[in-house]
Amino acid sequence: MASSKSKILFIGGTGYIGKYIVEASVLAGHPTLVLVREATLYGDSRAQVIDTFKSLGVDFIIGDLYDHKSLVEAIKKVDVVISTVGQGQLPDQDKIIAAIKEAGNVKRFFPSEFGNDVDRVHAVEPVKTAFAIKANVRRAVEAEGIPYTYVSSNFFSGYFLPTLAQPGASAPPRDKVIILGDGNPKVMASSMSKILFIGGTGYIGKYIVEASILAGHPTFVLIRESTLLNDSRAQVIGTFRSLGRFFPSEFGNDVDRVHAVETVKTAFTIKANIRRAVEAKGIPYTYVSSNLFSGYFLPTLVQPEAAVAPRDTVAILGDGNTKGKLRIFIET
């Protein structure tokens, strides 16, 4: 039987952002592993976080980002790797990339992001250098052909506001404040967001709606009355009810970076045009690009308008030379 839940390894999982994502992974039902040094597991510096992880059922793997052998061995145990390493270790994610490449089993890698989209932002120092590091990590991931997702969620005011974004400060400054840039950019702060889903009962939407609720967001789904009363959607609606920024519909290839052929080229152009329209209106956005869903296209062998796999002929899109990788994970 194919497993529906991915085994996830976190690297940097006890840090500022990592501990929240680890907890979310567990609550979503994923077998969750965290790579930790022995000193971290048994020391006092992260004792509260470690105890919380233990109570949640997190599995710990003793290893180190700088120990290639332990890193490869840990990665071979999982399907997905999520890096949440801090600022100082961003360049060292090349070690994770090398280990993933050697292990050869990872279905998806999430490099440490969770901030501004570094391919689209126009930053000033000192963050310009940090963003360049993240962009270099992206290019390295792509060059190695590793399946990836970049999660760009813009700015964390809770991290920077206590110091008024002053480089090197640990508390709000008492004498002067350095204004980065020309001082004109506007900022908007919010806590837990109210989220409205449009198309939330569909193939992908129902999973993201559930994830939103599990993350604690007040969650709303726009539906027609006929959908609410439709038996085919009854299970989805029931799940939403029991669980109690604008993201345009993406969740596939990054349409600003892909080189597509028809018939999908037109669809990708539509998505790209929507991105430009969002940006032109100055609407805060997040684009979630998670590459191709084989579970959606494989049953029809990617044949346009087909409902089942063809029995006679198959249309090969493009020049036929593009290679595709498929990995099937079996639960025994």
C-alpha positions as CSV (number, residue, x, y, z in Angstrom):
1,M,0.0,0.0,0.0
2,A,1.4,3.4,-0.9
3,S,2.0,5.7,2.1
4,S,0.0,9.0,2.0
5,K,2.2,10.7,4.6
6,S,5.8,11.7,3.9
7,K,8.6,11.1,6.3
8,I,10.1,14.5,6.9
9,L,13.6,15.4,8.2
10,F,14.2,18.8,9.7
11,I,17.7,20.3,9.7
12,G,17.8,23.3,12.1
13,G,14.5,22.2,13.6
14,T,15.1,23.5,17.1
15,G,15.6,27.1,16.0
16,Y,13.5,30.2,15.9
17,I,11.2,29.2,13.0
18,G,12.0,25.5,12.8
19,K,10.3,24.5,16.1
20,Y,7.0,25.8,14.8
21,I,7.2,24.0,11.5
22,V,8.3,20.7,13.2
23,E,5.2,21.0,15.4
24,A,3.0,21.6,12.4
25,S,4.5,18.6,10.6
26,V,3.6,16.3,13.5
27,L,0.1,17.8,13.9
28,A,-0.4,17.1,10.1
29,G,0.3,13.4,10.8
30,H,3.8,13.2,9.1
31,P,6.4,10.9,10.7
32,T,8.8,13.7,11.7
33,L,12.5,13.5,12.4
34,V,14.9,16.2,13.6
35,L,18.6,16.1,13.1
36,V,20.3,17.2,16.3
37,R,23.8,17.2,17.7
38,E,24.2,15.1,20.9
39,A,25.1,18.2,22.8
40,T,21.8,19.8,21.8
41,L,19.7,16.7,22.6
42,Y,21.1,16.4,26.2
43,G,22.1,20.0,26.9
44,D,20.2,22.8,28.6
45,S,20.2,25.3,25.8
46,R,17.3,23.8,23.9
47,A,15.8,21.6,26.7
48,Q,12.3,23.1,26.5
49,V,12.1,22.7,22.8
50,I,13.5,19.1,23.0
51,D,10.9,18.2,25.7
52,T,8.1,19.6,23.6
53,F,9.3,17.5,20.6
54,K,9.4,14.4,22.7
55,S,5.9,15.0,24.0
56,L,4.8,15.3,20.3
57,G,6.5,12.0,19.3
58,V,9.3,13.5,17.2
59,D,12.1,11.2,16.4
60,F,15.7,12.5,16.9
61,I,18.6,11.5,14.7
62,I,22.1,12.3,16.1
63,G,24.1,14.0,13.4
64,D,25.6,17.3,12.2
65,L,25.3,19.5,9.2
66,Y,29.1,19.4,9.0
67,D,29.3,15.6,9.2
68,H,28.6,14.4,5.7
69,K,28.3,10.7,6.6
70,S,25.7,11.3,9.3
71,L,23.9,13.7,7.1
72,V,23.6,11.2,4.2
73,E,22.5,8.4,6.6
74,A,19.8,10.7,8.1
75,I,18.5,11.8,4.6
76,K,18.2,8.1,3.4
77,K,15.6,7.5,6.1
78,V,13.1,10.1,4.8
79,D,11.2,11.3,1.8
80,V,11.3,15.1,2.4
81,V,14.0,17.3,3.8
82,I,13.2,20.8,5.3
83,S,16.0,23.1,6.2
84,T,15.3,25.8,8.8
85,V,18.8,26.7,9.5
86,G,19.5,30.2,10.7
87,Q,21.1,33.1,8.9
88,G,24.7,32.2,9.7
89,Q,24.3,28.7,8.2
90,L,22.5,29.6,5.0
91,P,25.7,29.2,2.8
92,D,26.3,25.8,4.4
93,Q,23.2,24.4,2.9
94,D,25.5,23.3,0.0
95,K,26.3,20.4,2.3
96,I,22.6,19.4,2.5
97,I,22.4,19.6,-1.3
98,A,25.4,17.4,-1.7
99,A,24.1,14.9,0.8
100,I,20.6,14.8,-0.9
101,K,22.3,14.2,-4.2
102,E,24.3,11.3,-2.8
103,A,21.4,9.8,-1.0
104,G,19.3,9.9,-4.1
105,N,15.9,9.2,-2.5
106,V,14.5,12.6,-1.6
107,K,11.2,13.5,-3.2
108,R,11.3,17.2,-2.2
109,F,13.7,19.7,-0.6
110,F,12.7,22.9,1.2
111,P,15.7,25.1,1.6
112,S,15.7,27.6,4.5
113,E,13.6,30.5,3.2
114,F,10.4,31.7,4.9
115,G,11.0,35.3,4.2
116,N,11.0,37.6,1.1
117,D,11.1,36.1,-2.4
118,V,14.8,36.6,-3.0
119,D,14.4,36.3,-6.8
120,R,12.0,39.2,-6.9
121,V,13.0,41.6,-4.1
122,H,15.1,44.7,-4.5
123,A,17.0,44.9,-1.2
124,V,19.5,47.2,0.4
125,E,22.4,46.2,2.6
126,P,22.8,44.4,5.0
127,V,20.0,42.1,3.9
128,K,21.0,42.3,0.2
129,T,24.0,40.0,0.9
130,A,21.8,37.6,2.8
131,F,19.3,37.5,0.0
132,A,22.1,36.8,-2.5
133,I,23.1,33.8,-0.4
134,K,19.6,32.4,-0.5
135,A,19.4,33.0,-4.3
136,N,22.7,31.1,-4.8
137,V,21.3,28.2,-2.8
138,R,18.2,28.1,-5.1
139,R,20.4,28.0,-8.1
140,A,22.5,25.2,-6.6
141,V,19.3,23.1,-5.9
142,E,18.1,23.6,-9.4
143,A,21.4,22.8,-11.0
144,E,21.5,19.4,-9.2
145,G,17.9,18.6,-10.4
146,I,16.6,18.2,-6.9
147,P,12.8,18.5,-6.6
148,Y,12.2,21.6,-4.5
149,T,9.7,24.0,-3.0
150,Y,10.6,27.6,-2.0
151,V,8.3,29.0,0.7
152,S,8.3,32.8,0.5
153,S,6.2,34.3,3.2
154,N,7.5,37.8,3.3
155,F,8.6,39.6,6.4
156,F,8.5,38.4,10.1
157,S,7.8,41.5,12.1
158,G,7.9,39.4,15.3
159,Y,11.6,38.8,14.6
160,F,12.7,42.3,13.6
161,L,10.2,44.6,15.4
162,P,11.7,44.2,18.9
163,T,15.0,45.7,17.7
164,L,13.4,48.0,15.1
165,A,15.3,46.1,12.5
166,Q,18.7,47.4,13.7
167,P,21.6,45.3,12.6
168,G,23.3,43.5,15.6
169,A,20.9,44.9,18.2
170,S,19.3,42.7,20.9
171,A,16.9,45.4,22.2
172,P,15.2,48.5,20.9
173,P,17.8,51.3,20.5
174,R,17.6,54.2,23.0
175,D,19.5,56.9,21.2
176,K,19.2,56.6,17.4
177,V,17.7,54.4,14.7
178,I,19.2,53.6,11.3
179,I,16.5,53.9,8.5
180,L,17.3,51.4,5.7
181,G,16.7,52.5,2.1
182,D,15.0,55.9,1.5
183,G,12.6,55.6,4.4
184,N,9.5,55.6,2.2
185,P,8.4,51.9,2.0
186,K,5.2,51.2,4.0
187,V,4.8,48.3,6.4
188,M,1.8,46.5,7.6
189,A,1.9,44.2,10.7
190,S,-0.6,41.5,11.6
191,S,-0.8,38.5,13.9
192,M,-2.9,35.4,13.0
193,S,-4.5,36.0,9.6
194,K,-8.1,35.4,8.6
195,I,-7.9,33.4,5.4
196,L,-10.5,33.0,2.6
197,F,-10.1,30.1,0.2
198,I,-11.7,30.3,-3.3
199,G,-11.8,26.8,-4.9
200,G,-11.1,25.3,-1.5
201,T,-13.1,22.0,-2.1
202,G,-11.0,21.0,-5.1
203,Y,-8.2,18.6,-5.8
204,I,-5.5,20.6,-4.1
205,G,-7.5,23.2,-2.1
206,K,-9.0,20.8,0.4
207,Y,-5.6,19.9,1.7
208,I,-4.5,23.5,2.0
209,V,-7.7,24.5,3.8
210,E,-7.1,21.7,6.4
211,A,-3.5,22.8,6.8
212,S,-4.7,26.4,7.4
213,I,-7.1,25.3,10.1
214,L,-4.4,23.1,11.8
215,A,-2.1,26.1,11.8
216,G,-4.7,28.0,13.8
217,H,-5.9,30.6,11.2
218,P,-9.5,31.6,11.1
219,T,-10.4,29.9,7.8
220,F,-13.2,30.6,5.4
221,V,-14.2,28.9,2.2
222,L,-16.2,30.6,-0.6
223,I,-18.6,28.0,-2.0
224,R,-21.8,28.0,-4.0
225,E,-25.0,26.8,-2.2
226,S,-25.2,23.9,-4.7
227,T,-21.7,22.8,-3.6
228,L,-22.6,22.9,0.0
229,L,-25.5,20.5,-0.7
230,N,-23.7,18.4,-3.2
231,D,-23.2,14.8,-2.0
232,S,-19.9,14.5,-3.9
233,R,-18.4,17.3,-1.7
234,A,-20.1,16.2,1.5
235,Q,-17.0,14.5,3.0
236,V,-14.8,17.6,2.2
237,I,-17.4,20.0,3.7
238,G,-17.7,17.7,6.8
239,T,-14.0,17.8,7.3
240,F,-13.9,21.6,7.1
241,R,-16.7,21.9,9.7
242,S,-15.2,19.4,12.1
243,L,-11.8,21.3,12.2
244,G,-13.7,24.2,12.9
245,R,-2.2,37.7,2.1
246,F,-3.4,36.5,-1.3
247,F,-2.1,33.3,-2.7
248,P,-3.1,33.0,-6.4
249,S,-3.7,29.5,-7.6
250,E,-0.3,28.0,-8.2
251,F,1.0,24.8,-6.6
252,G,2.8,23.6,-9.7
253,N,5.8,24.7,-11.8
254,D,7.3,28.2,-11.2
255,V,5.8,29.8,-14.3
256,D,8.4,32.6,-14.3
257,R,11.3,30.1,-14.6
258,V,9.9,27.2,-16.7
259,H,10.3,26.6,-20.4
260,A,7.0,24.9,-21.4
261,V,5.5,23.6,-24.6
262,E,1.8,23.6,-25.6
263,T,-0.7,22.7,-24.3
264,V,0.6,23.8,-20.9
265,K,2.5,26.9,-22.2
266,T,-0.8,28.8,-22.6
267,A,-1.9,27.8,-19.0
268,F,1.5,28.9,-17.6
269,T,1.2,32.2,-19.5
270,I,-2.2,32.8,-17.8
271,K,-0.7,32.2,-14.4
272,A,2.2,34.5,-15.2
273,N,-0.2,37.2,-16.2
274,I,-2.1,36.9,-13.0
275,R,1.2,37.3,-11.1
276,R,2.0,40.5,-12.9
277,A,-1.5,41.8,-12.2
278,V,-1.2,41.1,-8.5
279,E,2.2,42.9,-8.4
280,A,0.9,45.8,-10.4
281,K,-1.9,46.4,-7.9
282,G,0.6,46.3,-5.0
283,I,-1.2,43.4,-3.3
284,P,0.9,41.5,-0.7
285,Y,1.3,38.0,-2.2
286,T,2.9,34.6,-1.9
287,Y,3.5,32.3,-4.8
288,V,3.8,28.6,-3.9
289,S,5.6,26.7,-6.6
290,S,5.8,23.0,-5.9
291,N,6.6,21.5,-9.3
292,L,4.5,18.8,-10.9
293,F,1.9,16.6,-9.3
294,S,2.5,13.1,-10.8
295,G,-0.6,11.8,-9.0
296,Y,-2.7,14.2,-11.1
297,F,-1.1,13.6,-14.5
298,L,0.2,10.1,-14.4
299,P,-3.1,8.2,-14.7
300,T,-3.6,9.8,-18.1
301,L,0.0,9.8,-19.2
302,V,-0.3,13.6,-19.5
303,Q,-2.6,13.2,-22.5
304,P,-4.7,16.4,-23.1
305,E,-8.4,15.9,-22.2
306,A,-7.9,12.2,-21.5
307,A,-9.8,10.7,-18.5
308,V,-7.9,7.4,-18.5
309,A,-4.6,6.1,-19.8
310,P,-4.7,5.8,-23.6
311,R,-4.7,2.3,-25.1
312,D,-3.5,3.0,-28.6
313,T,-1.3,6.1,-29.1
314,V,0.4,8.5,-26.8
315,A,1.2,12.1,-27.8
316,I,4.8,13.1,-26.8
317,L,5.0,16.8,-25.9
318,G,8.1,18.8,-26.9
319,D,10.9,17.1,-28.8
320,G,10.7,13.9,-26.7
321,N,14.2,14.4,-25.1
322,T,13.2,15.8,-21.8
323,K,13.8,13.3,-19.0
324,G,11.3,12.7,-16.2
325,K,11.9,10.9,-12.9
326,L,9.3,9.0,-11.0
327,R,9.8,7.5,-7.6
328,I,7.2,5.3,-6.0
329,F,7.4,4.7,-2.2
330,I,5.9,1.5,-0.9
331,E,4.8,1.1,2.7
332,T,5.6,-2.4,3.9
